[in-house]
Each structure stands twice: as C-alpha cells, then as structure tokens.
Amino acid sequence: MADPNPPRRVDAYLVAGGRFHDIDYARLQLLMLLAEHPQVRVTVGSDYEDIGSITASSFLITYTCDVRPSQAAQLAIADWVANGGRVLALHGSNAALDFDPPNPVKTPAVFPVWTQLLGTRFVAHPPTAPFPVALADPTHWLVAGIEPFETTDELYLFDYHDRESLHALLHTHWQGLARGYEVADWSNCDPEHLVSYTKSHGAGEILYNALGHCRGHWDMPEVTEYYPKVDRCSWEIPQYHELLRRGIRWAMGEIS
C-alpha cells in the first residue's frame, strides 16, 4: 500500500568542482550520503553559475577549490540565503588560489561577497599532518556525542570576516609555518582555529566544515602528470561521515 503520508520531495544543488582535489571522489561520496534520503533530488554542477537552479533549491552543498563565483552568482546566492536558504559548505569552498610554481601560493580576496557570506576566506594551510579536533560546543546537536578525534587532513587557516558572528562547533589549536604560501608565518597567530561553525545570514544559515581534503594520482597536473600519493584524509574516519550526515539533515531543515 502507498504511504498515506510520504515525505515531500526536496530539491538540492551540489556544486563539486575545482583544482588540486579528487573532485570525482568527493562528488561520489556526497551523492551516496544524499541518496540515504530518497526524497532528495539532486542537481549537480561544477560551478555556481546556474543561479536559477540553485535559488530554486531547498539547500546547496559545495565542495570546491578555486571555483570563483561571478558577482551575479555571489549576490543571488546571498539573497537566496537571506530569504531562508541553507548552505553546507565544505573544505575549499572559500578558497581562491593563484598557483605559479615555484612562487609561493597566493590566496587573493577575489570574491568578497561570497567569503563574507561564508564568514571566512582560506589563506593557507600547513603540510598535511595529523592534528586533534575538539568540540567547541559539545551541546550542539550537530556535534553532540562525537568524541574529540585526531585526523590527518589540511588544517585550514582563515581570514575571518566577523569571527564573533560564527558559532563554533569544532576547533583545533596550532601555530607554526604554512610553507609554500605567501602568508606563511603563523607563529604568533591566535592559536585557536575553527574547523566547523554555523553562521546566520538573514533568515538563512551557513554550516562550514573545513575538513575533507582528497587528492588522487591525476589531480596535480600543474606539478606532475602522476601524483605519487592518494590522499583521502578525513573521508577515511567515521566521525567525518557522521558530521556530513548531520550536516545534510541540517540542510534539509532539521534543527535538533
């Protein structure tokens, strides 16, 4: 018999695209997690320019690196969030990179509306290595019950637009050198770095999780045709998958 009260259809938009990452892997993992909710119908794009489809969706998930939304896309998405849209932004969604080896990597502020909406702009990261992740707000349902964990990932170092407006969920502590980046010396920075947070914007909200680096053999053509190491980082630990599952539920409108 048909369910007399079936769940309503939920339209989502996934932007998965960019450089220096195994975008195919991340896209597949996210689609499999979204498929746990059969009522969610997903449109997939590699950039932010399908403004009509994005703003017609219930929520937006982004996994990008050096994907630079146009001014029109930035403004349209910001208006959509202000009117109640939700964005689950992952890893390098706030990153623009000018990569010109052997010069240091520059991270220009080229999409200010976008990074103001997200609350942060990627500036650098130290070499991928294990680091501890602690709960900044253990009472919040998005992280409650998840034990502090260690992950091997890129530790993102941010320029914060208005740090006081961010509700910290996960954080870590670090000072040192981010070799290879134009802004490399973080020896005297505030040692607390946010790993995940929420941010309100009008009637809508953003949930950012900076974890989730991944890279395969063929994802660094600017350096080599065959990159020797496959990176899966936080995708290999159960805590990250639980955080993503809760993030998708949050994006669908759950509040606890």
N, C-alpha and C positions, 0 to 999 in steps of 0.2 A: 504494500500500500504506500501511496505517496505520503511524504511527511506533511502533515497539515500546517506546520509552521516552519518551513525551510528557512535557512539563513538567507538574507538578501545578498545579492551579488555586490562585490566590492571591486572597483576598478583601481588598479595600481599602475604606477610607471616606474620602471627600473632603468636608471642610467648607469651603464657599465662601459667604461672606455678610458683610453689614455695610454700613457707610456710607462715603460720600465717595470711593468707588472704583468702577471699572467691573468689578464682580464677574462679570458675564456674560463679559467678555473673559478675565479670569484663569481662570475655570472652564473655558472652552473650550480655552484654551492648555494647561492642566494635563491635561484629558481627552485631548487629542491626544497629549501626551507619554506618558501612561499607556497609550494604545492601541498604542504601539510594542511593548508586551508583551501579546500576545493572551491569555495565561493569566490576566491580572489582570482581575478582575470588580469593578467599582466601584459602590458605593452613594454617592449624593450627598445631602448635607443642607446647610441654611443655618445651622444652629447645632449645639451639642454635646449636645443633649438625647436623641438616640436612643442611649442608653447601651448597650442590648443589642447593637445592630448594630455600634457602634464597638468594643466589647470582644470581639466575635466575629471581628473582622477581624485580618488579619496586620499591617497598618500603617494609620496615619492621616496624611493630609495636610491641612494647614489653611492657608487664605488668607482671613483675616477682618480686620475693623476694627470695634471697638466691639461685638463679639459677646461677651456676658458669660455664661460657663457657670455654671449653677447650682452650688451647693455639692455637690449629689449627683453632678453630672457631673464636677466637678473631682476629687472623691475617687475616683470609679470609674475615671476615665482614669489618674490617678496610680497606682492599684493595678494596673491593666492594664499600664502601662509597667513597674512594678516586677517584674511577672511575665514580662517579656520583650517587651512591645510596643515598637514604634518609631514616633516622631512626626517627620515632616518639616514643620516649622512655618515659614511664610513671611510676610514683610513685617509687617503689623499684627496678627498673631495674639496678641501680648502687649499690645495697646493697648485702653484704655478712655478714651473722650473725653466730656467734658461741654462741649458746643458751644453757646454762648449769645452770638452776636454782639450788640454789639461788644466784649463782655468777652473777656479772654484765655481761651484754651482750657485747661481743667483736665484732668489725666490721673490720675484717682483710683485708689487702690490698692484696688479693689473685688473682686478675685478672687485673693487671696494664694496659695491652694493652686496655682492654675493658673500664676501667674508664678513661684512657687518651682519648680514642675516644669520650666518652660521655662528658668529661670535668669535671666531679665531681665523688666523692665517698661518699656514705652515711656513716655518722659517728654516729649520734644519733638523737633522737627527744624528745622533752618534752612531757609530758602527753597530749593526745588528748584533745583539748580545742578550743574554738572559737579564731580566730585571723584575723586581717584585711589583705586584699590583695590589693595592689595598682599597677597601671600601671607604669612600669619603662620607657616604650617608647610608649606613647599614640598615636604616629603617625604610628606605625607599623600595617599593616592590620590584623595581627594575633590577635591583642588585641584592635584595634581602635574601639571606640564606646561602649566598655564594661565598665560600671561604676565600680569604686572601690567597692569591696564587702567583706563581712565577711563570713568565712566558718569555720566549725568545722571539723578539719582534723588533721593529723600528720604534724607538721611543721618540715620539713627535714633540718638537719644541715649537711653541706657538707664540705669535704676537696676538694678544688678547684685545678685542675691541672694547669691551666693558666687562672685565672679569667679574665684577660684583653682580652682574646680571645673570651669570651662569650658575646653575645648580649642580654642583659637583657630585658625581656618582662614584667614579673611580679615580684614583690618583697614584702617583709614584713620586719618589724623590731622587734627584740626580743633579750633579754639577760636573763639568768637565769640558772636553773638546769634541766638537762635531766636525771632524776632519773632512775636508773636501767641500765644505760650504763657505760661502762668502762671509756669513756670520758664524764663525767657528768657535769663538771663545765664550763658553758658558760657565766659566769657573766661578764667577761671582754672581750668578743669577739667583733669583728666588728658586730654592731647590724643589719646591712643590710644582709638579706638572700634572695638569688634568689629562686623564686618559679617556674619560667619558663624562658627559654632562648633558643636561637639558637646558633649553633657553626658550622663553616665551617671545612671541612676536605678534602683537595684536591678539586676535582670537586663536591663533595657531601656535605651533611649537616645533622646535628642532630637538632631536636627540642625536648627539655626535658620539661616535666611538672610533677612536684613532687607531685601534688595533687592526690586524688583518692583512699585513703585508704578504704578498705571494709573488713568486717570480719563477719562470721556467727557463729552459735552455735557450729559447729563441726570443727572449724579451729585452735584450740589451744590444740591439743591432748597432747602436752608436759606439759601442765598445768592442764587441766581438760577435761573430756570426753564431757562436755556440757558447753560451754562458755555462761554466762548468758545474754550477751548483743549483739545485732546485730548492727554493725556499717555500715553505708552507706556513711557518711561524704559528700564529695563534689559531689558525684553522685546524691545527692538529690537537688542540686541547678542548676538553668538553666544556669548560667554563665559557669559552668564546661562543660556542654553538648555543649554549643556554642564554647568553646575553643577546644573541641575534634573535633567537626565538621570542624572547620577551620584547625585544625591540619591534618585531613585526606585529605582535599583539598590541603593543603601544600604538604603532602606526595605524592599526585598524580601529583604534578608538578606545581600547581598554585603559582604565585609569587605576587599576589596582589588581 
